[in-house]
Amino acid sequence: MDRLNFIKKYDPDGAARIEKLLSKKDGLQQSNAYGESFTERQFYLVFNPLIDAAWERAKILEVLSGGDTTIIHIAGVLQMERSRVFNHIKELKRRGLIEISGYDGRDPIYCLKR
């Protein structure tokens, strides 16, 4: 729940999607028309990577709330692989939360959407 509260602070829409999934947990654990159901373990095998990714995106938004910066800087601050940061940046741009504010040489400088 601490992660979810952190996500809410920086990405309310992302937190709402996570909460919506959590609200469906009981229904997913009951049998559907085909007799299929999720076990507790199966639910969390699907859910945990989703909340981890949402938390990482919220951490990126937190870094960007401190000012415009590059993927290289974000990766260093968060001790995360650049490719992983890049993938999160693509998702945050797609959702309209961040934008490119300029360039440092060939590296885009990202900022929170104004």
C-alpha positions in Angstrom: 0.0 0.0 0.0 2.9 2.4 0.5 3.9 2.0 -3.1 0.3 2.6 -4.2 0.2 5.8 -2.1 3.5 6.9 -3.7 2.1 6.2 -7.2 -1.1 8.2 -6.4 1.1 11.2 -5.6 2.9 11.3 -8.9 0.6 9.4 -11.2 -3.0 9.4 -10.1 -4.3 7.8 -13.3 -1.8 5.0 -13.0 -2.8 4.4 -9.4 -6.5 4.3 -10.4 -5.7 1.6 -13.0 -3.9 -0.4 -10.3 -6.8 0.0 -7.9 -9.3 -1.1 -10.6 -7.3 -4.3 -11.0 -7.1 -4.9 -7.3 -10.9 -4.5 -7.1 -11.3 -7.3 -9.6 -9.2 -9.7 -7.6 -12.1 -11.6 -6.0 -13.9 -12.0 -9.3 -10.8 -13.3 -11.0 -10.3 -15.8 -8.2 -13.8 -17.2 -8.7 -14.6 -19.6 -11.5 -15.7 -18.1 -14.9 -18.0 -19.7 -17.4 -15.2 -22.1 -18.5 -14.3 -23.1 -14.9 -11.1 -21.1 -14.9 -9.9 -19.1 -12.0 -6.8 -17.3 -10.7 -5.2 -18.6 -7.6 -3.8 -16.0 -5.1 -0.3 -16.8 -6.4 -1.3 -16.4 -10.1 -3.0 -13.1 -9.4 0.2 -11.7 -7.7 2.4 -13.1 -10.5 0.4 -10.9 -12.8 -0.2 -8.0 -10.4 3.3 -7.5 -8.9 5.1 -6.7 -12.2 2.4 -4.2 -13.0 2.7 -2.3 -9.7 6.5 -2.5 -9.9 6.3 -0.8 -13.3 3.8 1.8 -12.1 6.1 2.5 -9.1 9.2 2.9 -11.4 7.2 5.3 -13.6 6.2 7.3 -10.5 9.9 7.4 -9.4 10.8 8.8 -12.8 8.0 11.5 -12.5 9.4 12.3 -9.0 12.9 12.9 -10.5 11.4 15.0 -13.3 9.4 17.1 -10.7 12.9 18.3 -9.6 13.6 19.7 -13.0 14.2 18.8 -16.6 16.8 16.0 -17.3 18.0 13.2 -19.5 17.5 9.5 -19.5 21.1 9.1 -18.5 20.6 11.2 -15.4 17.4 9.5 -14.4 19.0 6.1 -14.8 21.8 7.2 -12.6 19.6 8.6 -9.9 17.3 5.6 -9.8 20.0 3.0 -10.3 18.0 1.6 -13.2 19.1 0.4 -16.7 18.8 3.1 -19.3 16.8 0.8 -21.6 14.2 0.3 -18.8 14.1 4.1 -18.1 13.6 4.6 -21.9 10.7 2.2 -22.0 9.0 3.9 -19.1 9.7 7.3 -20.7 8.0 6.1 -23.9 4.9 5.1 -21.9 4.8 8.4 -19.9 5.1 10.3 -23.2 2.3 8.2 -24.8 0.1 9.0 -21.8 0.9 12.8 -22.1 2.6 13.1 -18.8 6.0 14.2 -20.0 7.5 15.9 -23.1 10.8 16.8 -24.6 11.9 20.3 -23.5 15.2 20.4 -25.5 18.4 18.5 -26.2 21.7 18.1 -24.6 23.8 17.2 -27.6 22.0 14.2 -29.0 20.2 13.4 -25.7 16.6 14.6 -25.3 15.9 16.5 -22.1 12.5 15.4 -20.6 10.2 17.5 -18.4 6.8 17.1 -16.9 4.1 18.2 -19.3 3.3 21.8 -18.7 
